[in-house]
């Protein structure tokens, strides 16, 4: 009887710790990202990896997802103000706040510098010194800042897609992006034949979800849900769905 009571008590504790069914979980999504991470219709997030993973995470947590789309510079303030519950696909050094809790890795990616097929490939970062380089407003590039200092010449725009358009229109010869984005565009973009296969890899990186202490969810709940998505194969299935055939 004691064992049965203890088990029942434990199950009740777990149930109370989970969000109530129908509760809302708000994700902040930067409008600076593009496919395969995000697809927008106007300002509404309608698809992409972040939505699919967010939807799956919400189902695992028994909550209803909502996505608030914001410029990159405003996503952290939304978390601080309590307007959103989770920021995903980020790293601690990309944000100002030191109090955020960070989940286990969500995506594995790689920072790269890319160009057009006729652009001379870069052998190292120093060769980028003084060259106007496509970057995204509000994004931080600590490796480039450290290596090039004032010779890191940023040409900021609002998204990866706008940067790629400028690259193809010869507004600059190189742009900073990530391998998930570029690999997708080299298969799906209408002008993919003009994109160089040769890239300069800067560094591999993982991204995580940030949440504030005392919010709707605990860090343990988010990590358990992420682990479940990996174990049941849902995370891999989502990633594979954004790998178009050549």
Secondary structure, DSSP 4 states (H G I P E B T S, - for coil): -HHHHHHHHHHHHHHHHSPPTT-EEEEEEETT--TTT-EEETTEEEESHHHHHHHHHHHHHT-EEEEEEE-GGGHHHHHHTTS-SEEEEE-GGGSS-SS-EE-S--EEEEEEEEEBTTSPPPSSGGGGTT-EEEEETT---HHHHHHHGGG-EEEEES-HHHHHHHHHTTS-SEEEEEHHHHHHHHHH-TTGGGB-S--EEEEEEEEEEEE-TTSSS-HHHHHHHHHHHHHTTHHHHHHHHT----
